Amino acid sequence: NEKYRNVAEVSYAENDAKIFKEYCMKTLGVPERQIKYCENATFNDIRTAVNWLKELLQTCSGKGNAIFYYAGHGIPDERNKASYLLPVDGNGNDVGSAYGLAQLYEMLGSVSARSVVVLLDACFSGAKRGGDMIVAARGVAITPKQETPRGKMIVFSATRGDESAYAYEKKQHGMFTYFLLKKLREAKGHMTLGELSTYMTEQVSRNSILENSKKQTPTVVVSPALTTTWKNMKLVK
């Protein structure tokens, strides 16, 4: 989601998603017909895509592996600190116009699967790429509540706490997505999620300071069922 109607654009989000789709096909070997690609998605586009992915997983008899990738704005609920994906037709000060992370985790985590990997190049503090606030009247970033993944889910997020998710201007990508793609390319897709997590934390944290003079610390949150096993898992089987 790059071209928002009511708030600032997210630099390079379209490029992030297009290249990630190519890597899914060419590096991870995912057939194109098994990819639901949504560019500048409205609320209904997101809802429909998540439903499609859930229904496809249900046909795999518990043996499916899914990847959900998002680049765009995230926003917090100022009252309860819950996190939301902001559709391009959403309003930054109205969580009713956004798609909740808790709803995403509920939908995809309720299906029997080998794994569901969620990759979020967004922050949920109310900030935009660049560090300013999405809603000008909101002067302070919010530390969002940590949602708990369900089922067999592993969630990689671009930031920690009230940090912002920055762009990597030289590479015309989000900082998080650039190093995600770099690791996929270098390992040709054959790396464990533990290896990916270590690489992302080191590279994004270091290069965010060097390029933007700001902290950005990727995080990984896993469902209780995978606490001891997720680091040895891979994106695809």
N, C-alpha and C positions, 0 to 999 in steps of 0.2 A: 504494500500500500504506500504509494508515493504522492499521488495527486489528490490531496484532501480538499474538500469543498469549503470547510468552515475553519480550518486551522492550517498552520504552516505545513509545507510539503516535507517529506522525508527524503533527503538527498540520497540518490543512488539505490533506493529500495527496489525499483523495477529492475535495475541491472543485477542486484543481488539475487532476486528471484529467478530471473531468466537463466543466469549462469548456474545457479543451484539446480534448476531443472535439467540442464544439459549434463551436469555431473551425475545426477541420479540415473540418467539413461546411459551415458557413455562410460562412467567410472564404476557405478554400483550395479549396472545391468538391469535397471528397472524398465520394463516395457512401457512405451509412451501411453498406451491405452490404460495403464494402471496408475497414471498420474492425473490428478485433478489440479489444473493450474488456474489460479484466479488472480488477475492483475487489477489493482485498484478496486478491491472487493467492497461491496456494500454489505450492510448487516445481513441481508437475505442471501447474498453470495456466500458469506462465511458459513451461515447456518446450513445452507444447502450442501456445501462442500464437506462439512463435518459429518452430516448425515450420510452422504455418499460413501465417505471413508468407513464409517461405522458399518454400513450395510455390506460393503465389500469384505471387511474383516470377518463379518458373520458367516460368509460363505466358505471360510478357510478352515473350519472345524478345529479352531484353537491353534492352528499351525502358522497363522499369518504374522508377518512383520510389517509394521507401518511406520512411516516417517511423516510428521507434520511440521512444516517449515513456515515461519512467518517473519516478514520484515515490514516494519511500519511503526506507528505510534501505539503505545500502551498508556492507559490512564488508571489512576487509583480512585476508589470511592473515598472521599474525604471523611465520611462518617465511620466506616468500618474497616478501611484500608484494604479492601478486596481489590483484585487486579482485573483489568479488562483489556481486550484487544479493541482498538478503535477503528471501525470501518471508515471508508472514505466519505460516507455521508453522515458520520456521527459528529457529535458536539463534544468538545473537550471537557465541558463542565456538566455533562449529562450522561451518567453511566447507563441510563435506560436506553441510550442509543448505541451502546457498545455490547460486545460479546464477552461474557465472563470467562476467566480462566477456570474457575470452578466448574462451569458448565462444560467447557472443553474436556477437562479431566474426567468428568462424570460420563460424558458421551463415549469417549474413546477407551476409558478405563473399565467400563462395564462389559466390554466384549472380551471373550476368551481369546488370547493371542500369545504368541511367543514373546513379542516385544512391541512396544509403541514408543518411538523416540520422538520427542517434541523439541524443536530447535527454535528459539525465540530471539531474533535480533531486534529487540525492543526493550525499553525500560518502562517501569510502571510507577515512577515517582512523580509523574506529571511534567517531566522535562522532555525536550525534543533533541534531536541530533544537533549538537552545538552547545547544549547546556542551558539555553533559555527555557522559560516555562511555556507550555502549550497554551495555557490560558493566562493572558497577561496580568490579570488581577490576582492570580495566585503567585505570591512572591517566594514561597518556600517549598522545596521539594519534600515529598512525603515518602516515608519508609513503608512500603506496602507489606501487607500480611503475606506470609508464606503459605501458599495453597499446597495441599497434600495430594500428590499424584495417586492414582488408583490402579488396580490391576497389575499389569507388567509394564509400567511406564517409567521412562527416564527422561527428565526435562533438563535441557541445557539452556540457560538464560544468559543474555549478554552482559548483565550487570548484577551488582549486589546492593541491597538496601536502597538508599536514595541517590545512587549514582545515575549518570546519564549514559546512554548508548551512543557512542560517537561515530562519525564518519572517518574513513581513511582517505583523505582528499587525494593523495598521490595516486591511489589505486582505484578511485571512483567506486568504492564499496563501503558498506558498513565495516567497522573495524572487526567485529565479531565474525561476520560472514567471510571477509577476506581470508582470515586465518583458518576458518572451517574449510574453505575451498582449497587453500594451500595444503593443508594436511591430507585432504582427500586425494589431491593430485600426487603428492609425494609418496603416499602409501599405496596408491592405486586402489584405494578403498579397503585395503586389507590391514586395518588397525582395530584394536579393541576400543571400547568406549572409555576405558580407563586411560589408555594412551592418548586418545583424543582430548579427554578432560585435562590431563596434565599439560599437553601442548597448548591448548587454548588458554588456559590460565596463565601460563608463562608468557606466551607471545602477546596476547591482548593486553595484559597488565603492563608489560614493558613498553610496548609500542604506543599505547595510549599516553603514557607519560612523555615519551620522546616526541610524538607527533602533535599531541593536543595539550600537553602539560596538565592533564586531568586524569584522575583515577578511573579506571573501568575494570572491574573484576568479574569475569564470567563465573557462574555458579552451576552446580549440578544438584538436582533434587530427585530422589528416586522413591518409588512406591515401597511400602514395607516389605512386600514379597520379594524384592530384588536387592535388598540391602547388602547382602554378602556375595552376590553373584554378578552384579551389573558390570563391574570393571572388566570382566573377561568376555563380555558379549560384544557383538559387532552390529553395524548398521543393518546389514543384510546377511542372511544365511547362505 
